[in-house]
Amino acid sequence: MKRILSLIFILLLLTACGVKEQPAPEAVQAQPEPAAEAAPEADAPKPLGSFTAQTLTGDTLSDAVFAESALTVINVWGTFCGPCKEEMPVLAKLHRELEDVQVLGIVIDVTDQQGQPDESQIELALDLLEAAEADYPNLILNESLAKLGFAGVTGVPATLFVDRDGNLVGQGFYGALDEASWREVIAQRLEQAS
């Protein structure tokens, strides 16, 4: 059953790669439905949730990383995805240049069917990041991240935004952007995070 679900997930990802900017479903934003009697106000913070995961380089990161910047851009990508690879140098540039903004990648296709790291896929991902001069951390999708909804991403690249307190900022989306569009979206999310 796990193999069938994994294959369905991979097929969905392959068919969705390169979708133009579209709002991300709630699964990407990892938000459970609130109870009817405790419905939050529209302006209430929406926490992403806690996680701990390994980076491609073997470091361990947790949701504490959000405290390091006013805004974290979480970019979910796959090694098979052309648009993901095309926007990587732009994200790397913005990660280096923008004050109080950081980029955090989540790579969805570097584990085997049992969820264990696949060394050849990790090497491929590292090679792609090096070629793009992308020096921001990239997490390996694991159970901790899956519980937050990242395993339910139906297309890549998928992006969402988190403030320094771990709350989602604005709406996430599917699709790659050029540099000018990224700068505009990040400026809007920074304003919302303030």
Accessible surface in RSA format (square Angstrom, percent):
REM  Atomic radii and reference values for relative SASA: ProtOr
REM  Chains: A
REM  Algorithm: Lee & Richards
REM  Probe-radius: 1.40
REM  Slices: 20
REM RES _ NUM      All-atoms   Total-Side   Main-Chain    Non-polar    All polar
REM                ABS   REL    ABS   REL    ABS   REL    ABS   REL    ABS   REL
RES MET A   1   163.73  84.8 124.44  82.4  39.29  93.5 107.01  91.0  56.71  75.1
RES LYS A   2   158.77  77.5 154.36  94.7   4.41  10.5 102.88  92.6  55.89  59.5
RES ARG A   3   151.82  63.7 150.76  76.8   1.07   2.5  48.86  66.8 102.96  62.4
RES ILE A   4   100.99  57.5 100.92  75.2   0.07   0.2 100.99  72.7   0.00   0.0
RES LEU A   5    98.90  55.1  94.88  67.9   4.02  10.1  95.14  66.8   3.76  10.1
RES SER A   6    32.74  27.7  26.75  35.7   5.99  13.8  13.47  28.7  19.27  27.0
RES LEU A   7    94.16  52.4  94.09  67.3   0.06   0.2  94.09  66.1   0.06   0.2
RES ILE A   8    84.87  48.3  84.77  63.2   0.10   0.3  84.79  61.1   0.08   0.2
RES PHE A   9    44.14  22.1  42.84  26.5   1.30   3.4  43.97  26.7   0.17   0.5
RES ILE A  10    80.82  46.0  80.76  60.2   0.06   0.2  80.82  58.2   0.00   0.0
RES LEU A  11   108.99  60.7 108.71  77.8   0.28   0.7 108.99  76.5   0.00   0.0
RES LEU A  12    82.96  46.2  81.79  58.5   1.17   2.9  82.42  57.9   0.55   1.5
RES LEU A  13     3.51   2.0   3.51   2.5   0.00   0.0   3.51   2.5   0.00   0.0
RES LEU A  14    91.09  50.7  71.33  51.0  19.77  49.7  71.60  50.3  19.49  52.4
RES THR A  15   111.85  79.6  78.01  79.1  33.84  80.6  74.37  99.9  37.48  56.7
RES ALA A  16    16.80  15.4  14.20  21.9   2.60   5.9  16.47  23.2   0.33   0.9
RES CYS A  17    33.40  25.3  11.09  12.4  22.31  52.4   6.85  17.4  26.55  28.6
RES GLY A  18    27.64  34.1   0.00   N/A  27.64  34.1   8.78  24.1  18.85  42.2
RES VAL A  19    44.71  29.4  35.53  32.2   9.18  22.1  43.50  37.8   1.21   3.3
RES LYS A  20   164.44  80.2 161.63  99.2   2.80   6.7 106.83  96.2  57.60  61.4
RES GLU A  21    91.59  52.6  67.16  50.8  24.43  58.2  22.82  44.1  68.77  56.1
RES GLN A  22    85.22  47.7  83.93  61.3   1.29   3.1  21.27  45.3  63.95  48.5
RES PRO A  23    93.85  68.4  78.66  71.7  15.19  55.2  80.83  66.7  13.02  80.9
RES ALA A  24     7.41   6.8   0.00   0.0   7.41  16.9   0.10   0.1   7.31  19.4
RES PRO A  25    58.92  42.9  46.54  42.4  12.38  45.0  58.75  48.5   0.17   1.0
RES GLU A  26    98.34  56.5  93.36  70.6   4.98  11.9  48.08  93.0  50.26  41.0
RES ALA A  27    48.92  45.0  34.97  54.0  13.95  31.7  45.66  64.3   3.27   8.6
RES VAL A  28     0.21   0.1   0.00   0.0   0.21   0.5   0.00   0.0   0.21   0.6
RES GLN A  29    15.76   8.8  15.76  11.5   0.00   0.0   0.99   2.1  14.77  11.2
RES ALA A  30    16.43  15.1   0.31   0.5  16.12  36.7   8.23  11.6   8.20  21.7
RES GLN A  31    36.98  20.7  21.72  15.9  15.26  36.3   9.58  20.4  27.40  20.8
RES PRO A  32   113.80  82.9  92.27  84.1  21.53  78.2 104.29  86.1   9.50  59.1
RES GLU A  33   148.45  85.2 123.01  93.1  25.43  60.6  62.68 121.2  85.76  70.0
RES PRO A  34    73.67  53.7  47.56  43.4  26.11  94.9  58.57  48.4  15.10  93.8
RES ALA A  35    54.37  50.0  35.85  55.3  18.52  42.1  47.45  66.8   6.92  18.3
RES ALA A  36    98.40  90.5  65.19 100.6  33.22  75.6  75.08 105.7  23.32  61.8
RES GLU A  37   158.28  90.9 115.82  87.6  42.46 101.1  72.93 141.1  85.35  69.7
RES ALA A  38    69.14  63.6  47.84  73.8  21.30  48.5  57.56  81.1  11.59  30.7
RES ALA A  39    71.47  65.7  45.35  70.0  26.12  59.4  45.35  63.9  26.12  69.2
RES PRO A  40    73.21  53.4  47.08  42.9  26.13  95.0  56.18  46.4  17.03 105.8
RES GLU A  41   140.93  80.9 129.49  98.0  11.44  27.2  54.00 104.4  86.93  71.0
RES ALA A  42    97.56  89.7  62.98  97.2  34.57  78.6  74.32 104.7  23.23  61.5
RES ASP A  43   136.57  95.7 107.08 106.6  29.49  69.7  40.03  94.2  96.54  96.3
RES ALA A  44    32.29  29.7  20.96  32.3  11.33  25.8  26.63  37.5   5.66  15.0
RES PRO A  45    96.06  70.0  73.87  67.3  22.19  80.7  83.07  68.6  12.99  80.8
RES LYS A  46    96.24  47.0  94.12  57.7   2.12   5.1  43.66  39.3  52.59  56.0
RES PRO A  47    84.98  61.9  78.29  71.4   6.70  24.3  78.29  64.6   6.70  41.6
RES LEU A  48     4.31   2.4   0.56   0.4   3.76   9.4   0.56   0.4   3.76  10.1
RES GLY A  49    31.39  38.7   0.00   N/A  31.39  38.7  26.48  72.7   4.91  11.0
RES SER A  50    83.05  70.2  65.96  88.0  17.10  39.4  29.71  63.3  53.35  74.7
RES PHE A  51     7.70   3.9   1.42   0.9   6.28  16.3   6.61   4.0   1.10   3.1
RES THR A  52    73.34  52.2  68.86  69.8   4.48  10.7  44.10  59.2  29.24  44.2
RES ALA A  53     2.76   2.5   0.00   0.0   2.76   6.3   2.76   3.9   0.00   0.0
RES GLN A  54    82.58  46.2  81.75  59.7   0.83   2.0  42.44  90.3  40.14  30.4
RES THR A  55     7.20   5.1   5.77   5.9   1.43   3.4   5.77   7.8   1.43   2.2
RES LEU A  56    13.06   7.3   2.25   1.6  10.82  27.2   2.25   1.6  10.82  29.1
RES THR A  57   101.95  72.5  67.32  68.2  34.63  82.5  66.78  89.7  35.16  53.2
RES GLY A  58    47.56  58.6   0.00   N/A  47.56  58.6  27.82  76.3  19.74  44.2
RES ASP A  59    89.66  62.8  84.52  84.1   5.14  12.2  20.16  47.4  69.50  69.3
RES THR A  60    85.14  60.6  59.26  60.1  25.88  61.7  39.80  53.5  45.34  68.5
RES LEU A  61    36.62  20.4  34.83  24.9   1.80   4.5  36.62  25.7   0.00   0.0
RES SER A  62    36.94  31.2  32.45  43.3   4.48  10.3  18.73  39.9  18.20  25.5
RES ASP A  63    47.17  33.0  42.37  42.2   4.80  11.4   2.61   6.1  44.57  44.4
RES ALA A  64    71.71  65.9  55.74  86.0  15.96  36.3  66.56  93.7   5.14  13.6
RES VAL A  65     9.56   6.3   5.82   5.3   3.74   9.0   7.93   6.9   1.63   4.4
RES PHE A  66     2.12   1.1   2.12   1.3   0.00   0.0   2.12   1.3   0.00   0.0
RES ALA A  67    63.74  58.6  50.52  78.0  13.22  30.1  50.65  71.3  13.09  34.7
RES GLU A  68   123.50  70.9  92.32  69.8  31.19  74.3  42.93  83.0  80.57  65.8
RES SER A  69     8.95   7.6   8.88  11.9   0.07   0.2   0.00   0.0   8.95  12.5
RES ALA A  70    22.94  21.1  20.79  32.1   2.15   4.9  21.71  30.6   1.23   3.3
RES LEU A  71     0.00   0.0   0.00   0.0   0.00   0.0   0.00   0.0   0.00   0.0
RES THR A  72     0.16   0.1   0.16   0.2   0.00   0.0   0.10   0.1   0.05   0.1
RES VAL A  73     0.00   0.0   0.00   0.0   0.00   0.0   0.00   0.0   0.00   0.0
RES ILE A  74     1.82   1.0   1.82   1.4   0.00   0.0   1.82   1.3   0.00   0.0
RES ASN A  75     3.25   2.2   3.25   3.1   0.00   0.0   0.10   0.3   3.14   3.0
RES VAL A  76     0.00   0.0   0.00   0.0   0.00   0.0   0.00   0.0   0.00   0.0
RES TRP A  77     1.76   0.7   1.76   0.9   0.00   0.0   1.76   0.9   0.00   0.0
RES GLY A  78     0.00   0.0   0.00   N/A   0.00   0.0   0.00   0.0   0.00   0.0
RES THR A  79     7.10   5.0   3.35   3.4   3.74   8.9   0.05   0.1   7.05  10.7
RES PHE A  80    68.01  34.0  36.03  22.3  31.98  83.2  46.40  28.1  21.61  61.9
RES CYS A  81     0.00   0.0   0.00   0.0   0.00   0.0   0.00   0.0   0.00   0.0
RES GLY A  82    30.56  37.7   0.00   N/A  30.56  37.7  25.28  69.4   5.28  11.8
RES PRO A  83    34.52  25.2  34.32  31.3   0.20   0.7  34.52  28.5   0.00   0.0
RES CYS A  84     1.88   1.4   0.00   0.0   1.88   4.4   0.00   0.0   1.88   2.0
RES LYS A  85    74.69  36.4  66.60  40.9   8.10  19.3  27.94  25.1  46.76  49.8
RES GLU A  86   135.89  78.0 113.72  86.0  22.16  52.8  48.47  93.8  87.41  71.4
RES GLU A  87     4.11   2.4   1.71   1.3   2.40   5.7   4.11   8.0   0.00   0.0
RES MET A  88     3.75   1.9   3.75   2.5   0.01   0.0   2.89   2.5   0.87   1.1
RES PRO A  89    60.13  43.8  55.73  50.8   4.40  16.0  56.50  46.6   3.64  22.6
RES VAL A  90    29.63  19.5  28.29  25.6   1.33   3.2  29.60  25.7   0.03   0.1
RES LEU A  91     0.54   0.3   0.54   0.4   0.00   0.0   0.54   0.4   0.00   0.0
RES ALA A  92     0.00   0.0   0.00   0.0   0.00   0.0   0.00   0.0   0.00   0.0
RES LYS A  93    77.06  37.6  76.99  47.2   0.07   0.2  38.45  34.6  38.61  41.1
RES LEU A  94     0.00   0.0   0.00   0.0   0.00   0.0   0.00   0.0   0.00   0.0
RES HIS A  95    44.40  24.3  34.14  23.7  10.25  26.2  15.10  15.6  29.30  34.1
RES ARG A  96   122.18  51.3  85.26  43.5  36.92  87.9  53.10  72.6  69.08  41.9
RES GLU A  97    95.47  54.8  63.60  48.1  31.87  75.9  37.08  71.7  58.39  47.7
RES LEU A  98    43.10  24.0  35.84  25.6   7.26  18.2  36.73  25.8   6.37  17.1
RES GLU A  99   160.32  92.0 138.85 105.0  21.47  51.1  59.41 114.9 100.91  82.4
RES ASP A 100    61.56  43.1  47.06  46.8  14.50  34.3  23.02  54.2  38.54  38.4
RES VAL A 101     7.12   4.7   0.03   0.0   7.09  17.1   0.03   0.0   7.09  19.2
RES GLN A 102    18.50  10.3  18.50  13.5   0.00   0.0   6.31  13.4  12.19   9.2
RES VAL A 103     0.39   0.3   0.00   0.0   0.39   0.9   0.00   0.0   0.39   1.1
RES LEU A 104     3.04   1.7   3.04   2.2   0.00   0.0   3.04   2.1   0.00   0.0
RES GLY A 105     0.00   0.0   0.00   N/A   0.00   0.0   0.00   0.0   0.00   0.0
RES ILE A 106     1.22   0.7   1.22   0.9   0.00   0.0   1.22   0.9   0.00   0.0
RES VAL A 107     0.22   0.1   0.00   0.0   0.22   0.5   0.00   0.0   0.22   0.6
RES ILE A 108    10.79   6.1   0.00   0.0  10.79  26.0   0.29   0.2  10.51  28.5
RES ASP A 109    31.05  21.8  22.45  22.3   8.60  20.3  24.44  57.5   6.61   6.6
RES VAL A 110     0.49   0.3   0.17   0.2   0.33   0.8   0.17   0.1   0.33   0.9
RES THR A 111    38.07  27.1  18.44  18.7  19.63  46.8   1.60   2.2  36.47  55.1
RES ASP A 112    59.53  41.7  44.92  44.7  14.62  34.6  29.33  69.0  30.20  30.1
RES GLN A 113    80.21  44.9  63.14  46.1  17.08  40.7  26.55  56.5  53.67  40.7
RES GLN A 114   118.89  66.5  95.85  70.1  23.04  54.9  54.48 116.0  64.42  48.9
RES GLY A 115    44.28  54.6   0.00   N/A  44.28  54.6  26.54  72.8  17.74  39.7
RES GLN A 116   105.47  59.0 105.47  77.1   0.00   0.0  33.33  71.0  72.14  54.7
RES PRO A 117    66.61  48.5  50.73  46.2  15.88  57.7  50.73  41.9  15.88  98.7
RES ASP A 118    44.78  31.4  39.34  39.2   5.45  12.9   8.77  20.6  36.01  35.9
RES GLU A 119   117.75  67.6 113.47  85.8   4.29  10.2  65.52 126.7  52.24  42.6
RES SER A 120    81.40  68.8  65.97  88.0  15.44  35.6  54.57 116.2  26.84  37.6
RES GLN A 121    47.05  26.3  47.05  34.4   0.00   0.0  14.42  30.7  32.63  24.7
RES ILE A 122    11.35   6.5  11.35   8.5   0.00   0.0  11.35   8.2   0.00   0.0
RES GLU A 123    94.70  54.4  94.70  71.6   0.00   0.0  39.51  76.4  55.19  45.1
RES LEU A 124    73.65  41.0  70.52  50.5   3.13   7.9  72.89  51.2   0.76   2.1
RES ALA A 125     0.00   0.0   0.00   0.0   0.00   0.0   0.00   0.0   0.00   0.0
RES LEU A 126    47.60  26.5  44.44  31.8   3.17   8.0  44.68  31.4   2.93   7.9
RES ASP A 127    82.36  57.7  76.99  76.6   5.37  12.7  23.01  54.2  59.35  59.2
RES LEU A 128    35.75  19.9  32.27  23.1   3.47   8.7  32.83  23.1   2.92   7.8
RES LEU A 129    11.43   6.4  11.39   8.2   0.03   0.1  11.39   8.0   0.03   0.1
RES GLU A 130   136.14  78.2 120.26  91.0  15.88  37.8  49.28  95.3  86.86  70.9
RES ALA A 131    89.44  82.2  49.63  76.6  39.81  90.5  62.29  87.7  27.14  71.9
RES ALA A 132    12.38  11.4   5.24   8.1   7.14  16.2   9.57  13.5   2.81   7.4
RES GLU A 133   124.07  71.2 113.59  85.9  10.48  25.0  43.09  83.3  80.98  66.1
RES ALA A 134    10.21   9.4   0.00   0.0  10.21  23.2   0.40   0.6   9.81  26.0
RES ASP A 135    96.69  67.7  63.63  63.3  33.06  78.2  44.38 104.5  52.31  52.2
RES TYR A 136     7.90   3.7   1.02   0.6   6.88  17.9   0.45   0.3   7.45   9.2
RES PRO A 137    48.63  35.4  37.80  34.5  10.82  39.3  48.42  40.0   0.20   1.2
RES ASN A 138     4.56   3.1   1.41   1.4   3.15   7.6   1.06   2.6   3.50   3.4
RES LEU A 139     0.19   0.1   0.19   0.1   0.00   0.0   0.19   0.1   0.00   0.0
RES ILE A 140    13.26   7.5  13.00   9.7   0.26   0.6  13.00   9.4   0.26   0.7
RES LEU A 141    22.98  12.8  18.21  13.0   4.78  12.0  18.21  12.8   4.78  12.9
RES ASN A 142    50.32  34.7  40.39  39.0   9.93  23.9  33.37  80.3  16.95  16.4
RES GLU A 143   123.96  71.2 113.73  86.0  10.23  24.3  49.54  95.8  74.41  60.8
RES SER A 144    32.85  27.8  23.06  30.8   9.79  22.5  22.59  48.1  10.26  14.4
RES LEU A 145     0.96   0.5   0.96   0.7   0.00   0.0   0.96   0.7   0.00   0.0
RES ALA A 146    35.98  33.1  24.44  37.7  11.53  26.2  24.76  34.9  11.22  29.7
RES LYS A 147   159.29  77.7 121.43  74.5  37.86  90.1  81.10  73.0  78.19  83.3
RES LEU A 148    20.84  11.6  18.18  13.0   2.66   6.7  20.71  14.5   0.13   0.4
RES GLY A 149    17.48  21.6   0.00   N/A  17.48  21.6  17.39  47.7   0.09   0.2
RES PHE A 150     0.98   0.5   0.87   0.5   0.11   0.3   0.87   0.5   0.11   0.3
RES ALA A 151    39.09  35.9  33.80  52.2   5.29  12.0  34.06  48.0   5.03  13.3
RES GLY A 152    35.27  43.5   0.00   N/A  35.27  43.5  28.38  77.9   6.89  15.4
RES VAL A 153     0.03   0.0   0.00   0.0   0.03   0.1   0.00   0.0   0.03   0.1
RES THR A 154    58.96  41.9  57.55  58.3   1.41   3.4  43.20  58.0  15.76  23.8
RES GLY A 155     2.38   2.9   0.00   N/A   2.38   2.9   2.38   6.5   0.00   0.0
RES VAL A 156     2.14   1.4   0.00   0.0   2.14   5.1   0.49   0.4   1.65   4.5
RES PRO A 157     0.22   0.2   0.06   0.1   0.16   0.6   0.06   0.1   0.16   1.0
RES ALA A 158     0.00   0.0   0.00   0.0   0.00   0.0   0.00   0.0   0.00   0.0
RES THR A 159     0.00   0.0   0.00   0.0   0.00   0.0   0.00   0.0   0.00   0.0
RES LEU A 160     1.33   0.7   1.33   1.0   0.00   0.0   1.33   0.9   0.00   0.0
RES PHE A 161     1.15   0.6   0.05   0.0   1.10   2.9   0.05   0.0   1.10   3.1
RES VAL A 162     0.07   0.0   0.00   0.0   0.07   0.2   0.00   0.0   0.07   0.2
RES ASP A 163    20.63  14.4  20.62  20.5   0.01   0.0   3.62   8.5  17.01  17.0
RES ARG A 164   101.05  42.4  93.20  47.5   7.85  18.7  45.24  61.8  55.81  33.8
RES ASP A 165   114.65  80.3  81.99  81.6  32.66  77.2  23.45  55.2  91.20  91.0
RES GLY A 166    12.29  15.2   0.00   N/A  12.29  15.2  10.83  29.7   1.47   3.3
RES ASN A 167    22.52  15.5  22.52  21.8   0.00   0.0   3.08   7.4  19.44  18.8
RES LEU A 168    21.22  11.8   4.75   3.4  16.47  41.4   4.83   3.4  16.39  44.1
RES VAL A 169     9.02   5.9   5.01   4.5   4.01   9.7   8.02   7.0   0.99   2.7
RES GLY A 170    38.75  47.8   0.00   N/A  38.75  47.8  17.48  48.0  21.27  47.6
RES GLN A 171    88.42  49.4  83.21  60.8   5.22  12.4  29.24  62.2  59.19  44.9
RES GLY A 172     2.07   2.6   0.00   N/A   2.07   2.6   0.00   0.0   2.07   4.6
RES PHE A 173     4.88   2.4   4.88   3.0   0.00   0.0   4.88   3.0   0.00   0.0
RES TYR A 174    15.91   7.4  15.91   9.1   0.00   0.0  15.91  12.0   0.00   0.0
RES GLY A 175     0.82   1.0   0.00   N/A   0.82   1.0   0.11   0.3   0.71   1.6
RES ALA A 176    33.85  31.1  16.41  25.3  17.43  39.7  16.55  23.3  17.30  45.8
RES LEU A 177    20.78  11.6  10.85   7.8   9.93  25.0  16.24  11.4   4.54  12.2
RES ASP A 178    89.97  63.0  78.44  78.1  11.53  27.3  42.81 100.7  47.16  47.0
RES GLU A 179    49.70  28.5  46.69  35.3   3.01   7.2  19.31  37.4  30.39  24.8
RES ALA A 180    74.98  68.9  62.15  95.9  12.83  29.2  67.47  95.0   7.52  19.9
RES SER A 181    40.47  34.2  36.92  49.3   3.54   8.2  10.93  23.3  29.54  41.4
RES TRP A 182     0.00   0.0   0.00   0.0   0.00   0.0   0.00   0.0   0.00   0.0
RES ARG A 183    82.50  34.6  76.93  39.2   5.57  13.3  46.30  63.3  36.20  21.9
RES GLU A 184   108.95  62.6 101.14  76.5   7.81  18.6  35.21  68.1  73.74  60.2
RES VAL A 185    15.41  10.1  15.41  14.0   0.00   0.0  15.41  13.4   0.00   0.0
RES ILE A 186     2.07   1.2   2.07   1.5   0.00   0.0   2.07   1.5   0.00   0.0
RES ALA A 187    58.50  53.8  49.02  75.7   9.47  21.6  52.97  74.6   5.52  14.6
RES GLN A 188    86.74  48.5  81.09  59.3   5.65  13.4  35.08  74.7  51.66  39.2
RES ARG A 189    25.96  10.9  25.96  13.2   0.00   0.0   0.91   1.2  25.05  15.2
RES LEU A 190    49.74  27.7  48.28  34.5   1.46   3.7  48.63  34.2   1.11   3.0
RES GLU A 191   141.09  81.0 125.37  94.8  15.72  37.4  43.90  84.9  97.19  79.4
RES GLN A 192   108.88  60.9  76.23  55.7  32.66  77.8  37.48  79.8  71.40  54.2
RES ALA A 193    28.73  26.4   2.33   3.6  26.40  60.1   4.94   7.0  23.79  63.0
RES SER A 194   129.21 109.2  61.04  81.5  68.17 157.0  71.45 152.2  57.76  80.9
END  Absolute sums over single chains surface
CHAIN  1 A     9893.4       7905.5       1987.9       5702.7       4190.7
END  Absolute sums over all chains
TOTAL          9893.4       7905.5       1987.9       5702.7       4190.7
